[in-house]
Amino acid sequence: MRLIKIIGIMMMLLSLSFCRTVREPLEVEESVNLERYAGKWYEIARLPNRFEKGLKCVTATYKLCEDGRIQVINRGHKIAGPGKVEEAKGVAHLKDKGQPAKLKVTFFWPFSGKYWILDLDERYRYALVGSPSRKYLWILSRSKTMDEKTYDRLLSEARARGFDISEMIRTLQDCDN
């Protein structure tokens, strides 16, 4: 009897695994000039994540290093603590030099995450960045604001690529930074 229950549970779990949604591979920008990508970006919106919870005025600054790595500095002001700033420093590198849109970022060794540039303005004014798991997503801009037409286009692009954008958070950018 116990064996029958175990087999039944195993069959149920097996059948559920076949019901999972199959996602297309996540496509990235074909051509990214990391020298042009370097510099300061303002976060316009993001999917919720634990490391940015309660932050506003979030920025990401990228600096190319001589050894080919990229220094990453993420900063954000605490909403609940005016004047308090959180900063995280990390390092990004290319896993494959032929795919400069696919970065691997480490903030706390040995943990790293995939940071993929999904959509990039030809003049490097805005970017859509996410992870292949589709758990993380950011809309970035070189300025603190973005016109609604561009924002809506990037959201549509993210949705078309399989991201659940229903919980996107617009990032308040009201600080003097």
N, C-alpha and C positions, 0 to 999 in steps of 0.2 A: 504494500500500500504506500509506504514511504517512498519507494523507488518511483512509483507512478506519479506522485506529487512532484518529485524532483524533475522527472522527465517533462511533465507538464509545464513547470516553471521555465525550464530550459527552452522548450519549444516556443513559449510565449515571448521570452527575451529574444530569441532568434528571429521570430517573426517581426518584432518591433525594430530590430536592426535593419531589416529590409525596407521598412517604412520611412527611414530617415531621408531627408531631402538631399539629393545629390546636387552639389553646387559646381558651377563651372569654375575652372581655375581663375584666380583673380589677375586681371591684366593690369600692367603698369605702364607708365610713360616709357616710350621707346628711347627717347633721347633726353638726358638730363645732364646739364653742365653744372657740376657741383660747385664750381667757383662762383657761378651766378646764383646758385641756390643758397650759398653761404650768406650769413647776415642775420638780421633780426626779422622775425615773423610774429604777427599778432594772431592769437587764437580768436577766431570769430565764433566757432561752435565746436562742440565735441559730443561724443557719446559718453555717458557717465562712466567714470572709473574711480577707483579708490584713491589714487595718488593725486587727483586734482579736486577732490571733494572739498567744497567750501571755499574755492578760490575764484578770484576775478582778476582782470587785468593780466591774464596769462600770456607770456611771451616765450618764444623758443629762439635761441641764438645759436647759429652753427658757424664754426670757424675751422677752416682746413688747416691741418697740421703738416709739417714737412714730411713726416713719415707716412702720409697717405690717410691717416685716420682723421676723423672729424670730431672736434670738441663740441659737445652739446650742453647748453645751459638753459634749463627751463626755470622760469620765475613766475610766481603768482602772489597776489596780495590776498590775505585772509579776509573774507567778507565779514566774519564775526570779530575780527581784531584789527581795526584800522591801524595802518602803519606797520603791521607785521607782514613780513615777506617770507615766503618759502622758496628755496632754491634747490634744484637738483642738478648736479653736474654728472655728465656721462661722456661716453665715447662711442662713436659710430664707425663702422667700417663696412666696406663692400665685401660680400662673400664672393662675388663674381664681378670682376672689373668690366665685363661686357654688359652688365645690367646695373648701371648706376642708380636706377630708381629703387633698387632693393637694398636697403640698409639694414644692418643688424646693430641695435643700440644696447649698450650695457650701462646701467646706472649703479647697480650693486652686483659686483662680481660674486658668483659666476652666472648670475641670472641675466638673460638678455631677451630682447624682443625684436620682432620683425617690424620695421618701419618702411612701408612701401609708398612711394609717390605714385598716386593713381591718376591724377590729372594735374596739369601744370600749365598755367598761362604762358604763352610764347614770350611774353615780356617779363615773366617771373614776378607778377603782381599778386597772384593768388595760387593756392595749391590745395588739393584734396589728398589727404594722407590717411592710410589705414593699415590694418594688419590682415594677413591672408585668412585668419580665423574669422574675420569680420566682427570681432569683439570690440576693437578700437577704431575710432574714426575721428579725424579732425579736419576742420576747414580753417585754412590759414591765409593771412593777407599781409602784405607789406605795410598796410595802413590799419588804423584802429577800426575802421568801418569798411563795409562792403555793400554795394548796391544790391537791392532785393532781387533783381533779375539774375545777377551772377550767383547769389546765394541759392536761389531756387534751382538754377541749372545744376549747381554742384550737388544739391540734395537729390535731385532727380538722377544724376549720374551715380551717386552712391546707392540709391534704391535699385537701380538697374543692375548694379554689380552685386546685389544680394545683401546689402546692409539693411538692418532694421533701423530706420531713422526716426521711428515714432518717439524715441526718448531723447532726441538731440537737445542739447543745452546751448542756448545762446550765451556767449561769454560777455559779461559786462566789461567794457573797456573805458572806465571813467577815471583812471589814475593818471598822474603826471609821470609817465615813464617813457 
